[in-house]
Amino acid sequence: MRLKEGFVVYDLCGKKIVLAQGLANIDFNRVLSLSDSAAWLWEEARRQGDFTVESLAKALCDEYEITPADAQADVTELVAQWQQEGVCE
């Protein structure tokens, strides 16, 4: 998988959100809000380019004190959300 081009994480009043670049693409009814760890995973997915749930879960374990099983479950849920929102393919 990989993140689609044209989506950027913005910091809006201390909250991390994903929006399409360019004012014409902004739909404020569909703003994807990210926790700090989800924003970190977004940047990690961008860094990896082609990523898997497993590669992101491993990176999450390396960065945070989290069990592999919890990391796998959290990343699986997050990537499913990204797919549903259409920001990764």
C-alpha positions as CSV (number, residue, x, y, z in Angstrom):
1,M,0.0,0.0,0.0
2,R,0.9,3.6,-0.2
3,L,-0.5,7.0,0.7
4,K,-2.1,8.8,-2.2
5,E,-0.4,11.9,-3.4
6,G,-2.0,15.3,-2.6
7,F,-2.9,14.6,1.0
8,V,-1.1,16.5,3.7
9,V,-1.2,16.6,7.5
10,Y,-1.9,20.0,8.9
11,D,-1.7,21.2,12.5
12,L,-4.9,23.1,13.2
13,C,-4.9,24.6,16.7
14,G,-2.9,21.7,18.1
15,K,-5.0,19.1,16.3
16,K,-3.5,17.1,13.4
17,I,-5.8,16.7,10.4
18,V,-5.4,15.3,6.9
19,L,-6.6,17.5,4.0
20,A,-6.2,17.4,0.2
21,Q,-3.8,20.1,-1.0
22,G,-5.3,23.1,-2.7
23,L,-8.3,25.0,-1.6
24,A,-10.5,23.5,-4.4
25,N,-10.0,20.1,-2.9
26,I,-10.9,20.9,0.8
27,D,-14.2,19.4,1.9
28,F,-14.6,20.4,5.6
29,N,-17.4,17.8,6.0
30,R,-14.7,15.1,5.5
31,V,-11.8,16.0,7.7
32,L,-9.6,13.2,8.9
33,S,-8.4,13.9,12.4
34,L,-5.3,12.1,13.7
35,S,-4.0,11.4,17.1
36,D,-0.3,12.0,17.8
37,S,0.6,8.4,17.2
38,A,-1.6,8.2,14.0
39,A,0.1,11.4,12.7
40,W,3.5,9.7,13.5
41,L,2.3,6.6,11.5
42,W,1.2,8.9,8.6
43,E,4.7,10.3,8.4
44,E,6.2,6.8,8.7
45,A,4.0,5.5,5.9
46,R,5.1,8.5,3.8
47,R,8.7,7.8,4.6
48,Q,8.4,4.1,3.8
49,G,6.6,4.8,0.5
50,D,5.2,1.3,-0.1
51,F,4.2,0.0,3.4
52,T,2.3,-2.9,4.9
53,V,0.4,-3.1,8.1
54,E,3.2,-5.3,9.4
55,S,6.0,-2.7,8.5
56,L,4.0,0.1,10.2
57,A,3.3,-2.1,13.3
58,K,7.0,-2.9,13.6
59,A,7.9,0.8,13.3
60,L,5.3,1.6,15.9
61,C,6.8,-0.9,18.3
62,D,10.2,0.5,17.8
63,E,9.0,4.1,18.5
64,Y,6.5,3.5,21.3
65,E,6.2,1.1,24.2
66,I,3.5,-1.1,22.7
67,T,3.1,-4.8,22.3
68,P,3.3,-6.3,18.8
69,A,-0.2,-7.6,19.1
70,D,-1.6,-4.1,20.1
71,A,0.5,-2.4,17.4
72,Q,-0.8,-4.8,14.8
73,A,-4.5,-4.3,15.9
74,D,-4.1,-0.5,16.0
75,V,-2.4,-0.2,12.7
76,T,-4.9,-2.6,11.0
77,E,-7.7,-0.4,12.3
78,L,-6.0,2.9,11.2
79,V,-5.1,1.6,7.7
80,A,-8.7,0.4,7.2
81,Q,-9.9,3.9,8.1
82,W,-7.4,5.4,5.7
83,Q,-8.6,3.1,2.9
84,Q,-12.2,3.9,3.7
85,E,-11.4,7.7,3.6
86,G,-9.6,7.1,0.2
87,V,-6.2,8.5,1.3
88,C,-4.3,5.3,0.7
89,E,-4.3,2.6,-2.0
